[in-house]
C-alpha cells in the first residue's frame, strides 16, 4: 500500500512523474490511475526506449508526486488479465476533460492492455 498522500495527489492531479530503471536522470510526466488501491499506468507511445521498457528490464524505478519521491517496483500486467477493463474505465473516468477525452478513450482500447504496468512499493533494501 502506498502513502495516503500519494492517493490524495492522484485524486487531485492528472499528471504524475515517473522514472523507470536506475540510470535515468529525469522524470517524465505521465497519466496514472488507481484501481482498488492499486496503481497502474500505460505506455502511450509504446516505444522501445521508455519508462515502460526500463521497468520491464530492471523492475524498478521512482514515482514523484509533488516534492516526494518514492522507489517503486513495476510489473507488466498480462494483456488477458481482467483488471485491464477496470483500468480502462478508470482512465476514461479520470481523464474526461474535453482536451483529454480522445487520449483516454485511445489508451483504454485493448491494444494498450499489453502496455500496462502495475506499481508497488520497493521492498528490497
N, C-alpha and C positions, 0 to 999 in steps of 0.2 A: 504494500500500500504506500502511496506517495504522501508527502506532506499535504495537509489540508490547504495550505496556501497555494500549492500548485493547481489543485482542482478549482480553487477560487479564481486564480489567474485565468485558467482556461475558460471559465464561465463568463468572464468579463472581456476577453480579448480574442480576436480572430487569428492572430499570429503568435507563434512561439518560436524560440530559436533552438536549433539543433546542430550538433557536430558529431558526425559519425567517425569512428575509429579513434586512433591515438596520435596521429601525426598532423591532423588538420589544425590550422591556426585560427580560422574564423568560423563563426556561427552563421547558419543560413536560416532565414525566416520561412516557416512552413505552416501549414494547417495541421492541427491535431484534434482528435476527438476522444471523448470519454464514453465508454460503454460499460455499465455495471462496475464503475470504479477502476476499469482497465483503460489504458491509454494506447491509442493507435494512430498511425499516420500512413499515408500512401504517397508513393513517389509519383508526382505529376508527369515529369519528363521521361521517366523510365530509362534514364541514361546509364551508360556503362560505368561512369565515374561519378558517384553521387553519395550523399549521406546514406542512402538506402544500401548501395553496394558495399560501402565501408562497414555498415552494421552487419551485412551478410558475411563479409570477410573476417571481421575482428570480433563481432558480437558485442562490442562496447562503444560507448560514446558519452555525450553530455547533452543535457537539456538546460536551457537558460530561460528563466521566466522572471521578468523584472531585473533585479540585481543578483538574484540567486542562481547558482549553477549546481546541478546535481549530476553525479555519474549514473549512467543507466546501462542496462543490457538491452539488446534488441534481438527479437526472434521473428523471423518471417512467418506469417500465417499462411497455412496451406490454402490455395485457391478454392478448395472444396469445403472448407470449414464454414458451417452455417453462420458463424459470428459475422461473416462478411456482409450479410444482409443488414444486420443491426448497425454495423459500421457505416454502411451506405446511408441508412436512414439518419444516423447521427450527423453525417456530413451535410445532407440536404436540410436538416433542421437547423443546424448551427450556421451554415453559410448560405442563408436565404436572402441576403441583401441583393438588390437588383444587379449590382455590378459583379456579384459572386455566383449568382444562380447558374449561369452557363457552365462554370467550372465545377461547382458542387454536383450538378447533375452529371457532368462528364466523369468525374473521379468516382462516382457511385456506380458506374457501369461494371458489369462482370469482367471486362478486360483488365480492370485495375485490381481485381481480387488477388492476383499473383504478385502485386507490388505493395502488399500490406505488411507493416511491421508493428509488432506489439512491444511495448517497453515495460521494463520492470526495474526496480532499484538495483543498483550494482551491489552484489552481495559477496564479492571477493576482495578481501583486504589488500 
